[in-house]
Amino acid sequence: MLVHTVLSTHVTSVRMENDPISIIKEDHKTVEALFDEYEGLGDSADVSKKKVVDQIIEELTIHAEMEEELCYPRFKKAFNKEDDKMVDEAYVEHEGVKDLLEELKSLDARTPEFDARMQVLMEQVKHHVKEEEGELLPTVEKEIPEEELEAMGTEMMAFKADRSAA
């Protein structure tokens, strides 16, 4: 998972392409950029808002499915009971986000409720990302062997490629 290169007296860590931690964090950055794009749109940009929200829905749906199918079950298997609670909480957070995504699909972007739901979605996702990157992923790096992480990363990339092509 990590490749260490010694340059004079400094050690540099470089994440490999199939590193699951990097894949998850890249997805987070992609969604954060879409949130920023959404927030930068004016109140009358209904068509643009709907297009950005459709992208957000697609990105979050693929990301959540990937984590729930490929990552979280492995995390729970590797973690102790106390650390399992982080995974359980992540599942619950995903459910809340998926409910909001379903609601957004059916709402007209011209309604105040659309913006209100988007605001709640952004808050929930940002909270989830903060906990996942600050607590869950560091535990993953400590508890799951490098070879298993590499295999998981390869599966994650294939999963994303398959879902994106659909």
Secondary structure, DSSP 8 states (H G I E B T S, - for coil): -EEEEEETTEEEEEE-TT-HHHHHHHHHHHHHHHHHHHHHS-TT-HHHHHHHHHHHHHHHHHHHHHIIIIIHHHHHHHS-HHHHHHHHHHHHHHHHHHHHHHHHHHS-TTSHHHHHHHHHHHHHHHHHHHHIIIIIHHHHHHHS-HHHHHHHHHHHHHHHHHHHH-
